[in-house]
């Protein structure tokens, strides 16, 4: 129970931190947003963050579960961080990398959505936003995160 409470507090803290990062991106303070994002990765994932960012999309869930033993809560935090990373890269006009981070974020959000027993409108909304971004002209690369059971 203590572990679950800790993870929930971390998710809430990270949500506030990510909201601040997204605000910095929106206002054009990309250097500060980048620094805040790196600090956020370090807060939760410490020295694992470069490795986590490099995991291929097709093995993301399996690797996080088997190699890193990450919980669903950790995956939700990572999904939020990947989303913020994608937004930053989009603002910096690095679209190829941003697409990868949007995809990874969506993969993680979909996994979390299936694993959690409680419905989250916020998570549903975020997944919808990401799907729309991935189908925008100029960003679509013929890939869909939709699975057979979504």
Secondary structure in CASP SS format (residue, H / E / C, confidence):
PFRMAT SS
TARGET T0000
AUTHOR 0000-0000-0000
METHOD secondary structure of the structure
MODEL  1
X C 1.00
X H 1.00
X H 1.00
X H 1.00
X H 1.00
X H 1.00
X H 1.00
X H 1.00
X H 1.00
X H 1.00
X H 1.00
X H 1.00
X H 1.00
X H 1.00
X H 1.00
X H 1.00
X H 1.00
X H 1.00
X H 1.00
X H 1.00
X H 1.00
X H 1.00
X H 1.00
X H 1.00
X H 1.00
X H 1.00
X C 1.00
X C 1.00
X C 1.00
X H 1.00
X H 1.00
X H 1.00
X H 1.00
X H 1.00
X H 1.00
X H 1.00
X H 1.00
X H 1.00
X H 1.00
X H 1.00
X H 1.00
X H 1.00
X H 1.00
X H 1.00
X H 1.00
X H 1.00
X H 1.00
X H 1.00
X H 1.00
X H 1.00
X H 1.00
X H 1.00
X H 1.00
X H 1.00
X C 1.00
X C 1.00
X H 1.00
X H 1.00
X H 1.00
X H 1.00
X H 1.00
X H 1.00
X H 1.00
X H 1.00
X H 1.00
X H 1.00
X C 1.00
X C 1.00
X C 1.00
X C 1.00
X C 1.00
X H 1.00
X H 1.00
X H 1.00
X H 1.00
X H 1.00
X H 1.00
X H 1.00
X H 1.00
X H 1.00
X H 1.00
X H 1.00
X H 1.00
X H 1.00
X H 1.00
X H 1.00
X H 1.00
X H 1.00
X H 1.00
X H 1.00
X H 1.00
X C 1.00
X C 1.00
X C 1.00
X H 1.00
X H 1.00
X H 1.00
X H 1.00
X H 1.00
X H 1.00
X H 1.00
X H 1.00
X H 1.00
X H 1.00
X H 1.00
X H 1.00
X H 1.00
X H 1.00
X H 1.00
X H 1.00
X H 1.00
X H 1.00
X H 1.00
X H 1.00
X H 1.00
X C 1.00
X C 1.00
X C 1.00
X C 1.00
X C 1.00
X H 1.00
X H 1.00
X H 1.00
X H 1.00
X H 1.00
X H 1.00
X H 1.00
X H 1.00
X H 1.00
X H 1.00
X H 1.00
X H 1.00
X H 1.00
X H 1.00
X C 1.00
X C 1.00
X C 1.00
X C 1.00
X C 1.00
X C 1.00
X C 1.00
X C 1.00
X C 1.00
X C 1.00
X C 1.00
X C 1.00
X C 1.00
X C 1.00
X C 1.00
X C 1.00
END
